[in-house]
Amino acid sequence: MSADALVSLQSQPTSVDYSGKVPVEHLDYDYIKECKDVKYLEKILRLLRSGDEGIYPHLIKFCESHLEKLDPKSRALWKENPVATAASISAEEWSQIVDELKTWEEETKKTESSLKQQPVFDDMVKENMPPVRGSNHSVPLIQNSDPKSNGNPSKRALPRDYQEWDKFDVEKECERIDGNIVRNEQPAIVNTGYPKVKTQVDTSLLTQQEKLVLANREKDKGNEAFRAHDYEEAVAYYSRSLSIMSTVAAYNNRAQAEINLKHWHKAMRDCQRVLELEPGNMKALQRRATVHKHMGNFQMAVEDLRMVLKEEPHNAAATQLLTETEKRMTETQPGQQSKGKKILIKEVEEEEDESIGELEAEQTVCPVEHSQPVGGEESSAAPAERGDMGNAQKKPHGRGDGGPHSESGNSHHGHWRGKGGSSDKYKLGQESKDKVANGTGKRGSTASNQAEQSGGSSKGTPVGGSAAQTVNLDAPCGALPLPLSRLKNEGNLLFKNGQFADALEKYSQAIQGYTESGLDSPEDLCILYSNRAACYLKDGNSQECIQDCTRALELQPFSLKPLLRRAMAYESLERYRKAYVDYKTVLQIDISVQAAHDSVNRITRLLIEQDGTEWREQLPDIPLVPLSAQQHRREEPPSAEVLQARAEKAAMDAERKAEVRFTGLKTEGNEYVKKGQFQDALGKYTECLKLKPEECAVYTNRALCYLKLERFTEAKQDCDAALKLEPTNKKAFYRRALANKGLKDYLACSSDLQEVLQQDPNVQEAEKELEEVTVLLRQSLANASPTKQRKTVPITEVEDDEETSAVPEPDVDNTIINLQPTNAYEFGQALNAAHSSGNVAACAELLASMNPEVLPQYLSSQLDAHKLSFIMQALDSHLLEKDPNQVYKHLNHLHTADRFSVVLMLLEKDERRHMTQLFEHLSAVESTEFTKNDVQNLANKYI
């Protein structure tokens, strides 16, 4: 193959134009061998087989073998088999085929001749008609079903008149016709049950992410079955979800479904499992209390409910359940005489109270938090206040979470009491007010926390004590008169308490009163319809909810709450297209409603499964929301409480994520240390400190890595940082001692090791290191100050008057001392020069010329006992007389040097005496900057 062809192959584009002609250069062994494009190879093979470029059998065979390696199932490799003939098969097989054909031909001819011998209309005479639907029997044409009609066949029967048809008994006539027929068919088996759902799912080949997705999908199926009140199927799907992955939500939901099925022991096991996974789960506690109550364990139920109310004091369902449980517990206590009850006899106009009371009793069987979606634990947009009027954060569910779902519309609310009448009908006595406020009443009682004002969403204050203090039932509501306002407020309170049927009645009375009064306030009427729709939705009456929401939207178009409630009602009726339209309209009004986003995503999946890829074409038209309505929603700034809640939630989420990441990084760093990979561990600990710079343990761990990598300076810095956070950390002292040993700062190393042993004398490693460092310290001190060579001084006798002249002159040291050092090195050189020459005056001038605050920094690595004594001598003999304030400042900062405490222990007795004299002289000085007590306190740090 030519070089140009190879270059063209290497530079072949990723997408080949299969419609063009194959170049002749590509009909080559090397090109075909290097080509990996199956489609292009098939095209080359077809060209070679066609013979347009010549016949190359070997090249064709080579191309086929290479193509077979790339794609053994390629259609280009298929070959046509010729039609089988007598020559292509054996004689025995051919004779067998011929015999079978002859036999078939003879049988066909016999059948045809027999058919030709029968009369043409014989079938119509002898054969029966097709059987009657639903039966295996038929009636022959020659048999007349009516024996009286055997008369003259030419006579036409007269049609029956309407009176005869009214008297005609169809069942009797059918029995008479079928009387002589013997039924031989087997009875049909009617399968009224659904196929059983398997509760276990094989997930051995799935990844963790796939398991999570599949578990959530099965849980959603369980939620749908729960909303349809098919609790057995819901339990099956929740079990499937749990077999894939154990989650708190699935256990909680299955427990609620088991409660509705009255499987108390199974529900108890699920609640216990939830509390094992997440102690303090409020839903599990409340549901376990429900199970305890039905199992007769009233004391345990009361304990669980009190724990729930401690965390959620406004939980109306838990409050009601606690009241009933305590009442049952009081009734079942032995030896307690039943007290007399005061019965209030109240005359009512209709007998609907009985049915409503029964529904309320059903509600208390399985109390579920109102802010929780029935059967599921799906996330909501924002934490809504409990008992809000069917807001966007709630899913539609029936009364009592599994009570009877109303299919007949508003059968028990068809007639309302108090039609017309005066305003006295709407007044409550003082006793009734107290019952409504405190939640102790039976019929129409409430323990509400707040009353919905205009708009149905205003917040109130928790009810406690008397009603006059917290709840005002006569509060004005828009343009409504006082009786109607009172009805609306009572409805709000009843709704908050979970008594939706009573609240619905109040709203209906208010709507009727509004109609009869002739008011003109569409906004108030819209709110009443919207609130009553919320009651219908809670009561499971979706049809009536849709009607009320539609009326409210006719009064106030593009109102948010009616749209949301109607969308939820549509969704509960599985009218997903209309629900989708309403949810999308809600998002046009306010895009921040998370529940609408979630519902749109959920319904989109359902519509795709139902209608396929063209599901959008079957949707109704989505109305366009005017810009004014959108701006009204968007311009509303969130309240300070909402902003604070969002900020706190964001901070908690960030803190939780940082904690998880920090724990993971620290664990990885520890694993690297165990494996001896200190450089990798160093990186992990550094990332940990970016997340938590105040974590002392990470500093000590990173210091260990630095020590192993012999980076002693960085190790010492990390130990210093750890000691700033925890001044008594033993590990930090010990590892700083090792770092100082690596830096050959044996004095500082000895100081740190002594600190470790002072905290814990049983640390054997520190004892061994201290012994070794003490030896090294002595050797370094001996090498640092070698003994000077002694001079020989001649001694001669002289007369008394010549004694003075006989003494030799002292040596004068002409060493130049830098009295203006700019860094620690220059200061050390100057101090060493003054100390070696014994020039105390120069040391005093050096100290007088520098800032006392930088003295500890300059002495940090050079301070020893001799230099400390020399500095004290200079301060006492020279600087004290000139500037005592400067001496006090130097002494006030000198004791903060790094190893001052260790050096102080190495001072000799004479040096300590000189230091005591310095402080005695300083305390005798009178100054405005310090007092005698200040000097005494400072002396305690030195002496």
Secondary structure, DSSP 8 states (H G I E B T S, - for coil): --HHHHHHHHT--SS--TTS---GGGSSHHHHHH---HHHHHHHHHHHHHTTT---HHHHHHHHHHHHHH-TT-GGG--------TTTS-HHHHHHHHHHHHHHHHHHHHHHHHHHHS-TTHHHHHSB----TT-S---BTTS-S-GGG-S-TTS------HHHHHH--HHHHHHHHTTT----S-------S-----S----TT--HHHHHHHHHHHHHHHHHHHHTT-HHHHHHHHHHHHHH---HHHHHHHHHHHHHTT-HHHHHHHHHHHHHHSTT-HHHHHHHHHHHHHHT-HHHHHHHHHHHHHH-TT-HHHHHHHHHHHHHHHHH-TT-------------SSSHHHHHHHHHHHHTTS---TTS-TT-----SS---TT-SS-TT-----TTTTS----SSSGGGSS-S--S--GGGG---HHHHHHHHHT--STT----S----TTS--------S-HHHH--TT---TT--HHHHHHHHHHHHHHHTT-HHHHHHHHHHHHHHHHHHT---HHHHHHHHHHHHHHHHHTT-HHHHHHHHHHHHHHSTT-HHHHHHHHHHHHHTT-HHHHHHHHHHHHHH-TT-HHHHHHHHHHHHHHHHHHGGGGGGGS-------HHHHHHHHTS---HHHHHHHHHHHHHHHHHHHHHHHHHHHHHHHHHHHHT-HHHHHHHHHHHHHH-TT-HHHHHHHHHHHHHTT-HHHHHHHHHHHHHH-TT-HHHHHHHHHHHHHTT-HHHHHHHHHHHHHH-TT-HHHHHHHHHHHHHHHHHHHHHS--------------GGGHHHHS-----------SS--SHHHHHHHHHHHHHHT-HHHHHHHHHHS-GGGHHHHHTTT--HHHHHHHHHHIIIIIHHH-HHHHHHHHHHHTTSTTHHHHHHT--HHHHHHHHHHHHHHHTS--SS--HHHHHHHHTTT-
